[in-house]
C-alpha cells in the first residue's frame, strides 16, 4: 500500500480540498522520490531552507526534522490548516501565506534569519521560469536549488550547445544544473499529464568573472543573447542584424573572426562564445 497516497487522499477529504492542475497542485506520493530529494540535497543541521508551495507538507515534514529552519511559502489558503498542525509540532518551521513571486528575496532572507539559504521544493510548474529568474537573477541568491520540475523543462535547462535554448543559458549562466532523477507522472496526485524530474542547480560566479574580463555588463550580455534567439529558424547573423539593428557585413565579419560558421544558429554557441560575441558587438 502507498502510505503517502493514503495520507494525501485522507487530508484532501478531511479538509475538503479541491487540488487543481491550474494551480499546479500535484502532490508527491512516492516515498522513494521524497527520499532521493532529501538524500541527494544532503539537507541537514545548519541549513536554512526555503520551501515554495509546501501544499500538504509531505516534503516539509522531512525538511523540518533535518534543517535548522524551514520557511514555507504557500499561496493557497485552503491548505493552511494542514500546515498549521505541522507548525505546532516543529518550532523551526515558519509558514507564510503569500505569493512567492511577490516577496523580495531580501525579505525572505530576513524571515529565514540567514542569507546562506537553500531552496528545496516541489514547485507549481506553471511558474517555473519565473521562480528560476527570481532566485538566479536577483539578490540575495540561494546557495543552491533542488526542484521538482517538468521533465521536458529540466532537459532544456541542462541541454548542451547544439540544443542550448535561451532558458538553458539563463540557468547555466548563473549555476550548474543537473538532472538527479526522472520522476514518473504516477508519483503525483492528482496525476499530471507529463513526467517530472528532480533538478539541482548549484550557483556559481564563473561567468561574471568572464564578463569583467571582457569588460561588458550583464545587461549587454543578455541583450545580445536575446537578440540571437529572436527567430528560431534564422541564422545567428540574421537574428543579430535584425534585432540589434546592426550592419550585416559587420556582424558576419565578427562571427568569422571568432572562427564560427556563418550559418551557425543561436542554440549552437557555448556561453563563453556568447560572452565573447557580446564583447565584440557592443564595444
N, C-alpha and C positions, 0 to 999 in steps of 0.2 A: 504493500500500500504506500502511496505517495503522501507522506505526512504533511509536507508543505502545501500540497494541493488541498488536502482535507482542511488544514488550518485556514487557508486562503478562502475557500468556499464558506467556511463557518463564519469568518469575520465579515465577509460580504453580506451574508444573510443576516447576521446578528445586528449589523449596523445599517441594514437596508441600503447598501451601496449599489451604485449602477456604473461600474467601470466602462469607459468608452475608449474606442480606438482614437477618436479625435483628440482627446486629452492625453493620449499616449499612455493610458493606464493598462499596461500589460504586466501583471505581477509575476515575478520569478518564482518558479515552483520546483526547480531541480536542485536538490541538495549538493550534487557534485559540482555544479556550476558555481553555486554560492561558495563552496569550499575552495574552488580554483581561484576565485577573485580574492578571497582572504589570504590564501597561501602565496599566490604569485605577487600580490602587492606587499606582503610582509608587514602589514599594519600591526603596530604594537605600541607599547608604552613609550611616551614621548611624542607620539603623533597627534596632531590636531587636524581633524578630518571634517571637510565639508561634504555633506551628502545632499544631492539635489533630487527632489521628488521621492522621498522615502516611502510614500504610499502606505502599505500596511506594516511597514517596519521589519520586513524579513531580513534585509541586509543590515538595517540599523542595529538589530539585536546582536549581530556578530561584531559590528564595529565598536559598540559601546563596551563590550566585555574585553576589548583589547586596547583601544586608543585612550589617550589621556583625556581628550574631549571630542565630542561629535556635535557639530552644528547641522541640524537637518532642516532644510528649507522646503516647505510643502505649500503648494498653491491651492490645493483642493481642501476646502473646509470640511467636507464630509468625512475625511479620514482622520481628522484631528483627535476625536475621542479615542481611536485606536492608539495613536501615537502618545496621547496624554497618559494613558495607562503605562506605557513603556517608560515614559519620562519619570513617573513616580518611582519606578524601580531602579533608576540609574541617575545619580546626581551629576554625572559627567555628560548628560545629554541635554541639549537645548533645542527646542522646536520653535521655528519661526514660520508663521503663516503669511507668506508673501510670494510675489513673483520674483524668482531668482534674477531675471533679466532687469528688474527694476531696482536692484540693490547694488550700490557701488562696492567694488572689491575691498576698498579701504574699510567700509562699514562692516563687511563680513569678517575681515581680519580683526577688527576691534571686538566683535562679539566672540570670536574664537579665542582671542587673547594671545595670538601668536601669528607672526607673518610668515613663518616657515610651515605653511599648511599644505594639505593634500586634498584632492578631490576624488572621491570614490563613490560611484553612483550608477544606478540603472535609470538613465535619464529619459525624459519624454523625447521620442525620436524626432518629432516634428520641429523641435528647437535645437537639434544637434549642432548645426552650423553656427547658430547664434551663441550657444554655450561655449563652443570652441573659440570663437572670436573674442568673447568676453574674457576668458581666462588665459588666452595665449597673447592677446594684444594689449591688454590693459593691466596696469599695476594696481596693487601688488599681485604678482602672479604666483600660482601654487608651485610647489616643488615638482609635482607630477600629477597626472590624471589617470584614473583607472575607470573606464566607462564601458557600459553595455550599449552598443550602437548597432544599427543595421549592418549586416554582413557586407552588402554592396558598398556602403559608405566607408567601412573600415578598409576595404580593398582599394578604394580610390585614395584614401588618406595615405596608405602605405605603398602606393604604386611607385615604380622606378621610372627613370627617364625613358621615354618611348610611350608611356601611358600616364605621364605625370600631369594631372589636371591642376587647375588653379586652387581647388580645395586641397589637394595633396601638398602643393607648395606652401599654402597658407598655414598648414600644420607643421610640415617638415622644416620650415624656416625657423620656427620657434622651439621645436623639440623633436625627439626621436620617437616616432610611433612604431608600435609592434602589435601584431595580432597574436594574442596569447592563446586563444582557442575559438573555435566556431561553436555557436550555440543554436541548436535546432529550435524551430518555432514551437515545438511541442513542450518546450521548457517554460512556457508562459501561459498565464490565464488572465483574461481571455486569450486564445491563441491568435497571434498575428498572422499575416499572410506571407511574411518573409522570415528567413533565418537571421540570426544576430551574431555578434562577435564580441569577445572581451578585448578591448583595445587599451593599451597603455601608451602614455605619452610622457616621456621624461624630458623636461625642459633643459635647453642648453643656450649658450650665447655665441656659438662659433660664427654664425653668420653676421652678427652685429659687429664682431671684430673685423670681418671682411668688408662690411660697409665702411668702417672707419679707415681701413687700409686703402680703399678705392675713393675715399672722400665723397661719399654720397649719403643722402639721408634715407631713412626708411620709407618716407613718403615718395621720394624719387624712384626708389626700387619698385614699389608697388604700382606706381603709375606706368612703368614700362611693362611689368608683368601683366597688369590688367589690359593694357593695350595689345599685348601679344596674343591674348586669348579672345579678342573681340569676335572673330569669325572662326568657327570650328573647322571649316573645310578650306580655309585660306592659308597660304604660306605665312610664315612669321614676318617676312619682309612686307607683304601686302597689308597685314594687320597693323604693323607698327607705322607704316607710311600713312595709312588712313586715320588711325586712332590718335596718333601724336602729331598729325599734320606735318610730316617731315618729307624731305625730298627723297624719292625712291632710290635714286642713284647713290645718294649719300648713305642711306640705310644699307643698301646692298654692299657697298664698299666696306662698311664697318662689320657686317656679318662675315664677309670673306676674310677680312683682317683677323677675325677670331678663328679662322680656319674651319668655319661651319659651311655646310652645303647651302647654296642659295635657295633650295626648295625645302629647307628644314621647316618643321611646324613647331608650334609652341610647346607641345607635350613632349618633345624630344630633348629639350635642354635640361641640364642639371641646374641646381640652384646657384652653384658657383658661376656657371655661364651666364645666368640671368643677372647676377651682380656685376660681372664684367661688362656685359652688354649695356646695362643701365648706366654704368660709369662713362662709357664712350658715347652714349646717346645724349646724356644730359649735361656733360661738361664741355 
